[in-house]
Amino acid sequence: MLDKSAQAYWAANVRLLSMCLVIWFIVSFGFGILLVEPLNAIHLGGYKLGFWFAQQGSIYVFIGLIFFYAWRMGQIDRQFDVHE
Amino acid sequence: MSELQVWTYIVVGLSFALYFGIAFWARAGSTSEFYVAGGGIGPIQNGMATAADWMSAASFISMAGLLAFGGYDNSAYLMGWTGGYVLMAMLLAPYLRKFGKFTVPEFIGDRYYSQTARIVGVICLIIISVTYVIGQMRGVGVTFSRFLEVSVDTGLYVGMGIVFVYAVLGGMKGITYTQIAQYVVLILAYTVPAVFISFNLTGNPIPQLGLGAQMADGVYLLDKLDQVVTDLGFKAYTVQQGSTINLFMLTMTLMIGTAGLPHVIIRFFTVPKVSDARLSAGWALIFIAGLYTTAPAVGAMARLNLMNTVQTGAVGSPDGNLAFDQRPEWMKTWEKTKLLEMADKNGDGKIQYYNDGGLSDATAALAKAQKDGGDVAAAQKKLDEVKAKHDEKWGKFGWNGNEVTKVDRDIMVLANPEIAKLPNWVIALVAAGAIAAALSTAAGLLLAISSAISHDLIKSVINPNISEKSELLASRIAMAFAIVIAGWMGLNPPGFAAEVVALAFGLAAASIFPVLMMGIFSKRMNTQGAVAGMLAGILVTVVYIFWFKGWFFVKGTEMAASKPENWLFGISPEAFGTIGALVNFAVAFIVSRITPPPPEHIQHLVEDVRIPRGAGAATGH
């Protein structure tokens, strides 16, 4: 495999995971901790929104993120022909 | 024997028959099967086993209790212990699977081309795993003692025997299939009572929705809970009271600690392909989320039921409180364990449970000063001040201090079905689940310890020519030793279980996680940087914790009281692992830049682990 293509593959991976980790940070540390007070003014049924993110929402987003990453990496693996 | 005890013996006995049947059926044959089940485990099965491995007594017994009394402030445990899987799936698992070795120190030793790095890695791993397993052994002991109605020590011996039999005889393959069974038992035990309670309170059987739903009178459950607790002087459940920086740091520490825990990482060596390692982390988190999204409902509903059990009517009305002699059976049972204590301070024959603003503490401090010959005048003055404030608010009701003097947080999940008056078979199921949670994690940790000693120390450092048979024997002996040491320390734990578990996470965050991540993401990182980073990270964290908790947890050797005003930047010892990790990264970066870069073949190795193609089964050298 060409060195250049390996570099491009790795760059694509790092781009994708950086994007995922930004979302990871926003939903937990952002919505669940730093912005919890303003978000608590909004209600989701009986949940205050900031409280919901801290105790429910962030966990659902984490699951979505991992499966999205796994699916997208599968595509990138095939695109660069490094899949198993 | 009571009906509940009969049910407990039946349910716990059946679950054990299941685990042992599986362990026997899947006995390990070769060394590679003992460690990683021959690489033949798919992502869904592996995810389920990882979930059982991961969810320990801390998740099952402790977490909902922490939420019940801390409310929003303890959200760090929920986000921290799940968010770590995102880091694991993206930063570590796929590359370590591609690397294709058995253990974490093996990766460290090969990537940093150094036996020294490997040995430092082994030492960090053993410190982390042993501290963690001590807490688990204690959890096993407490659960057995409560439900078999024996002493904590006897409960611990029973637990040690059981862990020994299936961890030592089964190895990883036995553990993997056993852990799938344990996950099923554990999740049923956690969710069945939650479904009953959620339905009883809100009419919605799904706890995650019930927590955000209205109760029969049309008031939202969380609003009601905030109301009930603030009426009695406690802080509102859904509102933050602790500091933001500490919440932030604790969440971060638990997240990177999760990703750096060796017994969890080792799980991802067992899947057939690199792409399966990514998926496996996702499946693990789905199975974990089953418990973690239910826990907030369990905590909030247990708190509400507890408050309503004691405060039966309007606050301050003469008939508003539960009479002592009419208290339910579960209170009497737990009082025997001394984890729940009550005292009729104002002699009205009723129980008042409220926040007395430190009156009980001040009274106890005065009594202690009188007994030990301390500063009685100062203690008396403090008491008078607190008492005046207290009486202004509560004196008109004739209240004289909180009468539920102790509610151990760890009893909430076990007592929850009893508080909600659920049938005996549900209570027995919770016992089986708690035992499954504690045992499965203890077994996984013991496997990580034994493979570190037999594989990373004996085979690669002390005697490279050891036969496969002798290596297997050595790993079993190491495991038996680890059980005895952990059990012995579990008899005399170095502090509360939660402190011990937090230490394990902080240490994993400060030592293992940075060195693994840099090994994959930085081609320039070399031996010198990695070793210096690991040592600096773990030392800083250990010293900070011992500074506030006592050297080696010996009481009285603390350098300062563990209070927010003494903490560095207001960060508690439990939350300090993030700082340890930053120190690790910084030291490793600086040292690696002033020492020679790693040899060419190591740079090729790093390029190779970044690419999925060509991942064979794990190999042993």
Interface residues (C-beta under 8 A of the other chain):
Chain A: M1 A6 Y9 W10 N13 L17 C20 L21 W24 S28 F29 G32 I33 L34 V36 E37 N40 L44 G45 G46 Y47 K48 F51 W52 A54 Q55 Q56 S58 I59 Y60 F62 I63 L65 I66 F67 Y69 A70 M73 G74 D77 V82 H83 E84
Chain B: L67 Y72 S75 L78 M79 T82 G83 Y85 V86 L87 A89 M90 L91 P94 Q208 L209 L211 G212 A213 Q214 Y220 L221 L222 D223 T238 V239 Q240 T244 L247 F248 T251 M252 K273 V274 S275 R278 L279 A281 G282 L285 I286 A289 Y292 T293 P296 E607 R610 I611 P612 R613 G614 A615
